[in-house]
Amino acid sequence: MSTGPTAFQVHAADNVATLLDHADAGTALRIIGAAQEKEITAQEAIALGHKIAVAPIAEGAEVTKFGVVIGIATRAIAPGVWVHLHNCRSQLDERSGSFDLHTGAPGDNAHG
């Protein structure tokens, strides 16, 4: 098992884990937590605190963390891919698919 970067999977049914370290593309990550410990390869650079897919997530499928749905995949997401605003949207705010990838600012300039 890898001694490099680690990600934490909160609930055994979660399809994402949260990085506890920065990971570069091609880096083997150790997934720890509620599920059986495993290793996946980061498919792109992913920053500390961000989510990584630990299982395939189909377009339109639920993204789960903490054992609950936190969003909907806007495209297919393979294991090892960064899960963020570019491929996941909120069920509560339809505008979330247009948020700026890095700042989270709404792209439609709507306020309120």
C-alpha positions as CSV (number, residue, x, y, z in Angstrom):
1,M,0.0,0.0,0.0
2,S,1.2,3.5,-0.8
3,T,2.9,5.7,1.8
4,G,2.1,8.8,-0.2
5,P,-0.9,11.1,-0.1
6,T,-4.0,9.9,1.7
7,A,-7.8,10.6,1.3
8,F,-10.5,9.9,3.8
9,Q,-13.8,8.2,2.9
10,V,-16.3,9.1,5.6
11,H,-19.0,6.4,5.0
12,A,-18.6,3.0,3.4
13,A,-21.2,3.8,0.7
14,D,-19.6,7.2,-0.3
15,N,-18.4,7.4,-3.9
16,V,-16.0,10.3,-3.0
17,A,-13.2,10.8,-0.5
18,T,-11.6,14.0,0.8
19,L,-7.8,14.5,0.2
20,L,-5.8,14.9,3.4
21,D,-2.8,15.9,1.3
22,H,-2.2,17.5,-2.2
23,A,-1.9,14.9,-4.9
24,D,-0.3,15.3,-8.3
25,A,-1.6,13.5,-11.5
26,G,-0.5,9.9,-11.5
27,T,0.0,9.8,-7.8
28,A,-1.1,6.7,-5.9
29,L,-3.5,7.6,-3.1
30,R,-4.3,5.5,0.0
31,I,-8.0,5.7,0.7
32,I,-8.7,5.2,4.4
33,G,-11.9,5.5,6.6
34,A,-15.1,3.6,6.9
35,A,-14.7,1.4,3.8
36,Q,-12.0,-1.2,3.3
37,E,-8.6,0.6,2.8
38,K,-7.7,0.7,-0.9
39,E,-5.5,2.6,-3.3
40,I,-6.4,4.6,-6.4
41,T,-4.4,6.8,-8.7
42,A,-5.2,10.5,-9.0
43,Q,-6.0,11.2,-12.6
44,E,-5.2,14.9,-12.2
45,A,-3.8,17.3,-9.6
46,I,-6.1,17.6,-6.7
47,A,-5.6,20.0,-3.8
48,L,-5.8,19.2,-0.1
49,G,-9.4,19.2,1.2
50,H,-11.0,18.5,-2.3
51,K,-12.9,15.4,-3.2
52,I,-11.8,12.5,-5.4
53,A,-14.0,9.9,-6.9
54,V,-13.4,6.5,-5.4
55,A,-15.9,4.7,-7.6
56,P,-17.4,5.4,-11.1
57,I,-20.1,8.0,-11.0
58,A,-22.4,8.1,-14.0
59,E,-23.7,11.4,-15.4
60,G,-26.9,12.3,-13.5
61,A,-26.0,10.0,-10.6
62,E,-25.8,11.0,-7.0
63,V,-22.5,12.1,-5.5
64,T,-22.4,10.8,-1.9
65,K,-20.3,11.9,1.1
66,F,-21.1,11.4,4.8
67,G,-23.5,8.7,3.6
68,V,-25.8,11.4,2.1
69,V,-26.2,12.9,-1.3
70,I,-24.2,16.1,-1.7
71,G,-24.8,16.7,-5.4
72,I,-25.4,15.3,-8.9
73,A,-22.8,14.4,-11.4
74,T,-23.1,16.6,-14.5
75,R,-20.9,14.2,-16.5
76,A,-19.4,10.7,-16.0
77,I,-16.7,10.8,-13.3
78,A,-14.1,8.0,-13.2
79,P,-12.3,6.9,-10.1
80,G,-9.3,9.1,-9.4
81,V,-10.9,12.2,-10.9
82,W,-11.4,15.5,-9.0
83,V,-15.1,16.0,-8.0
84,H,-15.9,19.7,-7.9
85,L,-18.0,22.4,-9.6
86,H,-16.9,21.4,-13.2
87,N,-18.5,17.9,-12.9
88,C,-21.0,18.2,-10.0
89,R,-23.9,20.4,-9.2
90,S,-26.1,21.0,-6.1
91,Q,-29.6,19.7,-5.9
92,L,-30.5,22.8,-4.0
93,D,-29.2,25.5,-6.3
94,E,-29.6,25.1,-10.1
95,R,-27.0,27.9,-10.6
96,S,-24.3,25.8,-9.1
97,G,-23.3,24.3,-12.4
98,S,-22.2,27.8,-13.5
99,F,-20.1,28.7,-10.4
100,D,-16.5,29.7,-11.1
101,L,-14.3,26.6,-10.7
102,H,-11.8,28.3,-8.4
103,T,-13.7,31.0,-6.5
104,G,-17.2,29.5,-6.4
105,A,-18.7,32.8,-7.5
106,P,-21.9,32.5,-9.5
107,G,-21.4,32.9,-13.2
108,D,-24.8,34.5,-13.7
109,N,-24.1,37.5,-11.5
110,A,-27.4,36.9,-9.7
111,H,-27.4,38.0,-6.1
112,G,-29.6,36.7,-3.3
